[in-house]
């Protein structure tokens, strides 16, 4: 995975946390405004990146009418509110594949599920395992 895709996946989480649920088109507009993203992915690539993030879920559909009068439905994506309840939870649910090198050094393997995550200081299991109990 390229470094740009990792930055995009981390930026997607921050944008969805700050602005709430949105379609991939609005998400691409928000990504365009960020200085850390060199090139905004195409709509198909953005869909793939959204599907790869375990913290992002589809919450519904929105009907959109184009200039030519064609109506289409677009998926609305949001942060998984069951898993991420506060902003600091984003760090504790990041997959190993999109962590920064500094985060990878502090990450450990969860003894319950085997995922590599940054565990909270007082906990022995990852946040996903704690919330599913």
ChimeraX commands (.cxc) that place a marker at each C-alpha (Angstrom):
marker #1 position 0.00,0.00,0.00 radius 0.5
marker #1 position 1.37,3.38,-0.87 radius 0.5
marker #1 position 2.10,5.94,1.80 radius 0.5
marker #1 position -0.47,8.25,0.24 radius 0.5
marker #1 position -3.25,5.66,0.73 radius 0.5
marker #1 position -2.26,5.31,4.38 radius 0.5
marker #1 position -2.47,9.08,4.83 radius 0.5
marker #1 position -5.82,9.14,3.04 radius 0.5
marker #1 position -7.25,6.39,5.25 radius 0.5
marker #1 position -6.14,8.23,8.41 radius 0.5
marker #1 position -7.52,11.51,7.03 radius 0.5
marker #1 position -10.86,9.87,6.22 radius 0.5
marker #1 position -11.25,8.92,9.88 radius 0.5
marker #1 position -10.52,12.44,11.07 radius 0.5
marker #1 position -12.88,14.01,8.53 radius 0.5
marker #1 position -15.74,11.67,9.36 radius 0.5
marker #1 position -15.21,12.27,13.07 radius 0.5
marker #1 position -15.22,16.06,12.67 radius 0.5
marker #1 position -17.96,16.50,10.06 radius 0.5
marker #1 position -20.15,13.42,10.57 radius 0.5
marker #1 position -21.67,11.07,7.99 radius 0.5
marker #1 position -21.20,11.95,4.31 radius 0.5
marker #1 position -21.08,10.53,0.81 radius 0.5
marker #1 position -17.78,9.73,-0.88 radius 0.5
marker #1 position -18.21,12.77,-3.13 radius 0.5
marker #1 position -18.39,15.15,-0.16 radius 0.5
marker #1 position -15.54,13.25,1.46 radius 0.5
marker #1 position -13.42,13.80,-1.67 radius 0.5
marker #1 position -14.16,17.54,-1.44 radius 0.5
marker #1 position -12.96,17.58,2.19 radius 0.5
marker #1 position -9.83,15.59,1.26 radius 0.5
marker #1 position -9.09,18.16,-1.45 radius 0.5
marker #1 position -8.84,20.86,1.24 radius 0.5
marker #1 position -6.21,19.00,3.26 radius 0.5
marker #1 position -2.58,19.92,2.69 radius 0.5
marker #1 position -1.23,16.48,3.68 radius 0.5
marker #1 position -3.02,14.71,0.79 radius 0.5
marker #1 position -1.09,15.09,-2.45 radius 0.5
marker #1 position -3.66,13.59,-4.77 radius 0.5
marker #1 position -7.29,12.80,-3.98 radius 0.5
marker #1 position -8.17,9.24,-5.04 radius 0.5
marker #1 position -10.67,8.53,-7.80 radius 0.5
marker #1 position -14.22,7.64,-6.73 radius 0.5
marker #1 position -13.55,3.91,-7.21 radius 0.5
marker #1 position -10.32,4.06,-5.22 radius 0.5
marker #1 position -12.02,6.07,-2.49 radius 0.5
marker #1 position -14.74,3.40,-2.25 radius 0.5
marker #1 position -12.08,0.74,-1.84 radius 0.5
marker #1 position -10.32,2.74,0.89 radius 0.5
marker #1 position -13.59,3.28,2.73 radius 0.5
marker #1 position -14.39,-0.43,2.63 radius 0.5
marker #1 position -10.93,-1.35,3.95 radius 0.5
marker #1 position -11.34,0.80,7.09 radius 0.5
marker #1 position -12.93,-1.32,9.83 radius 0.5
marker #1 position -13.92,1.88,11.67 radius 0.5
marker #1 position -16.04,3.15,8.75 radius 0.5
marker #1 position -19.53,1.80,8.11 radius 0.5
marker #1 position -22.32,2.52,5.67 radius 0.5
marker #1 position -25.28,4.16,7.39 radius 0.5
marker #1 position -27.70,4.69,4.52 radius 0.5
marker #1 position -28.26,6.15,1.09 radius 0.5
marker #1 position -28.86,9.60,-0.35 radius 0.5
marker #1 position -30.71,10.33,-3.59 radius 0.5
marker #1 position -28.73,12.72,-5.81 radius 0.5
marker #1 position -29.95,14.36,-9.00 radius 0.5
marker #1 position -27.27,15.19,-11.56 radius 0.5
marker #1 position -27.29,18.15,-13.93 radius 0.5
marker #1 position -28.81,16.01,-16.67 radius 0.5
marker #1 position -31.71,15.04,-14.40 radius 0.5
marker #1 position -30.52,11.50,-13.71 radius 0.5
marker #1 position -31.24,10.36,-10.14 radius 0.5
marker #1 position -28.73,8.09,-8.46 radius 0.5
marker #1 position -28.29,6.77,-4.94 radius 0.5
marker #1 position -25.04,7.34,-3.11 radius 0.5
marker #1 position -23.95,5.51,0.03 radius 0.5
marker #1 position -23.44,7.55,3.19 radius 0.5
marker #1 position -20.41,6.59,5.28 radius 0.5
marker #1 position -19.81,7.30,8.96 radius 0.5
marker #1 position -17.58,6.34,11.85 radius 0.5
marker #1 position -18.75,3.19,13.66 radius 0.5
marker #1 position -20.25,4.82,16.76 radius 0.5
marker #1 position -20.46,1.49,18.60 radius 0.5
marker #1 position -16.70,1.05,18.35 radius 0.5
marker #1 position -15.50,4.67,18.46 radius 0.5
marker #1 position -17.21,6.74,21.13 radius 0.5
marker #1 position -14.60,9.48,21.58 radius 0.5
marker #1 position -11.80,10.86,19.44 radius 0.5
marker #1 position -9.05,9.01,21.32 radius 0.5
marker #1 position -10.71,5.70,20.39 radius 0.5
marker #1 position -9.64,6.24,16.76 radius 0.5
marker #1 position -6.00,5.68,17.73 radius 0.5
marker #1 position -6.85,2.49,19.64 radius 0.5
marker #1 position -8.74,0.96,16.71 radius 0.5
marker #1 position -6.30,1.72,13.88 radius 0.5
marker #1 position -5.32,-1.34,11.84 radius 0.5
marker #1 position -1.61,-2.12,11.80 radius 0.5
marker #1 position -1.49,-1.46,8.04 radius 0.5
marker #1 position -2.22,2.29,8.37 radius 0.5
marker #1 position -0.28,3.08,11.54 radius 0.5
marker #1 position 2.66,5.46,11.41 radius 0.5
marker #1 position 6.09,3.98,12.21 radius 0.5
marker #1 position 5.97,5.52,15.71 radius 0.5
marker #1 position 2.55,3.98,16.34 radius 0.5
marker #1 position 3.74,0.59,15.12 radius 0.5
marker #1 position 6.47,0.61,17.77 radius 0.5
marker #1 position 3.91,1.00,20.57 radius 0.5
marker #1 position 1.39,-1.47,19.14 radius 0.5
marker #1 position 1.06,-4.94,20.63 radius 0.5
marker #1 position -0.89,-8.05,19.79 radius 0.5
marker #1 position -4.25,-8.41,21.54 radius 0.5
marker #1 position -4.24,-11.70,23.49 radius 0.5
marker #1 position -7.99,-12.17,22.92 radius 0.5
marker #1 position -8.42,-11.68,19.15 radius 0.5
marker #1 position -4.83,-11.56,17.85 radius 0.5
marker #1 position -5.14,-8.14,16.18 radius 0.5
marker #1 position -2.18,-5.76,16.42 radius 0.5
marker #1 position -3.49,-2.60,18.08 radius 0.5
marker #1 position -2.38,0.18,20.38 radius 0.5
marker #1 position -3.80,-0.92,23.71 radius 0.5
marker #1 position -4.99,1.48,26.36 radius 0.5
marker #1 position -2.63,1.84,29.31 radius 0.5
marker #1 position -4.85,0.10,31.84 radius 0.5
marker #1 position -6.25,-2.60,29.53 radius 0.5
marker #1 position -4.92,-5.95,28.38 radius 0.5
marker #1 position -7.30,-6.39,25.42 radius 0.5
marker #1 position -7.96,-4.20,22.40 radius 0.5
marker #1 position -10.89,-1.80,22.30 radius 0.5
marker #1 position -12.85,-4.01,19.91 radius 0.5
marker #1 position -12.70,-6.95,22.32 radius 0.5
marker #1 position -13.63,-4.73,25.28 radius 0.5
marker #1 position -16.66,-3.26,23.53 radius 0.5
marker #1 position -17.92,-6.66,22.31 radius 0.5
marker #1 position -18.05,-8.10,25.86 radius 0.5
marker link #1:1,2 radius 0.2
marker link #1:2,3 radius 0.2
marker link #1:3,4 radius 0.2
marker link #1:4,5 radius 0.2
marker link #1:5,6 radius 0.2
marker link #1:6,7 radius 0.2
marker link #1:7,8 radius 0.2
marker link #1:8,9 radius 0.2
marker link #1:9,10 radius 0.2
marker link #1:10,11 radius 0.2
marker link #1:11,12 radius 0.2
marker link #1:12,13 radius 0.2
marker link #1:13,14 radius 0.2
marker link #1:14,15 radius 0.2
marker link #1:15,16 radius 0.2
marker link #1:16,17 radius 0.2
marker link #1:17,18 radius 0.2
marker link #1:18,19 radius 0.2
marker link #1:19,20 radius 0.2
marker link #1:20,21 radius 0.2
marker link #1:21,22 radius 0.2
marker link #1:22,23 radius 0.2
marker link #1:23,24 radius 0.2
marker link #1:24,25 radius 0.2
marker link #1:25,26 radius 0.2
marker link #1:26,27 radius 0.2
marker link #1:27,28 radius 0.2
marker link #1:28,29 radius 0.2
marker link #1:29,30 radius 0.2
marker link #1:30,31 radius 0.2
marker link #1:31,32 radius 0.2
marker link #1:32,33 radius 0.2
marker link #1:33,34 radius 0.2
marker link #1:34,35 radius 0.2
marker link #1:35,36 radius 0.2
marker link #1:36,37 radius 0.2
marker link #1:37,38 radius 0.2
marker link #1:38,39 radius 0.2
marker link #1:39,40 radius 0.2
marker link #1:40,41 radius 0.2
marker link #1:41,42 radius 0.2
marker link #1:42,43 radius 0.2
marker link #1:43,44 radius 0.2
marker link #1:44,45 radius 0.2
marker link #1:45,46 radius 0.2
marker link #1:46,47 radius 0.2
marker link #1:47,48 radius 0.2
marker link #1:48,49 radius 0.2
marker link #1:49,50 radius 0.2
marker link #1:50,51 radius 0.2
marker link #1:51,52 radius 0.2
marker link #1:52,53 radius 0.2
marker link #1:53,54 radius 0.2
marker link #1:54,55 radius 0.2
marker link #1:55,56 radius 0.2
marker link #1:56,57 radius 0.2
marker link #1:57,58 radius 0.2
marker link #1:58,59 radius 0.2
marker link #1:59,60 radius 0.2
marker link #1:60,61 radius 0.2
marker link #1:61,62 radius 0.2
marker link #1:62,63 radius 0.2
marker link #1:63,64 radius 0.2
marker link #1:64,65 radius 0.2
marker link #1:65,66 radius 0.2
marker link #1:66,67 radius 0.2
marker link #1:67,68 radius 0.2
marker link #1:68,69 radius 0.2
marker link #1:69,70 radius 0.2
marker link #1:70,71 radius 0.2
marker link #1:71,72 radius 0.2
marker link #1:72,73 radius 0.2
marker link #1:73,74 radius 0.2
marker link #1:74,75 radius 0.2
marker link #1:75,76 radius 0.2
marker link #1:76,77 radius 0.2
marker link #1:77,78 radius 0.2
marker link #1:78,79 radius 0.2
marker link #1:79,80 radius 0.2
marker link #1:80,81 radius 0.2
marker link #1:81,82 radius 0.2
marker link #1:82,83 radius 0.2
marker link #1:83,84 radius 0.2
marker link #1:84,85 radius 0.2
marker link #1:85,86 radius 0.2
marker link #1:86,87 radius 0.2
marker link #1:87,88 radius 0.2
marker link #1:88,89 radius 0.2
marker link #1:89,90 radius 0.2
marker link #1:90,91 radius 0.2
marker link #1:91,92 radius 0.2
marker link #1:92,93 radius 0.2
marker link #1:93,94 radius 0.2
marker link #1:94,95 radius 0.2
marker link #1:95,96 radius 0.2
marker link #1:96,97 radius 0.2
marker link #1:97,98 radius 0.2
marker link #1:98,99 radius 0.2
marker link #1:99,100 radius 0.2
marker link #1:100,101 radius 0.2
marker link #1:101,102 radius 0.2
marker link #1:102,103 radius 0.2
marker link #1:103,104 radius 0.2
marker link #1:104,105 radius 0.2
marker link #1:105,106 radius 0.2
marker link #1:106,107 radius 0.2
marker link #1:107,108 radius 0.2
marker link #1:108,109 radius 0.2
marker link #1:109,110 radius 0.2
marker link #1:110,111 radius 0.2
marker link #1:111,112 radius 0.2
marker link #1:112,113 radius 0.2
marker link #1:113,114 radius 0.2
marker link #1:114,115 radius 0.2
marker link #1:115,116 radius 0.2
marker link #1:116,117 radius 0.2
marker link #1:117,118 radius 0.2
marker link #1:118,119 radius 0.2
marker link #1:119,120 radius 0.2
marker link #1:120,121 radius 0.2
marker link #1:121,122 radius 0.2
marker link #1:122,123 radius 0.2
marker link #1:123,124 radius 0.2
marker link #1:124,125 radius 0.2
marker link #1:125,126 radius 0.2
marker link #1:126,127 radius 0.2
marker link #1:127,128 radius 0.2
marker link #1:128,129 radius 0.2
marker link #1:129,130 radius 0.2
marker link #1:130,131 radius 0.2
marker link #1:131,132 radius 0.2
marker link #1:132,133 radius 0.2
view
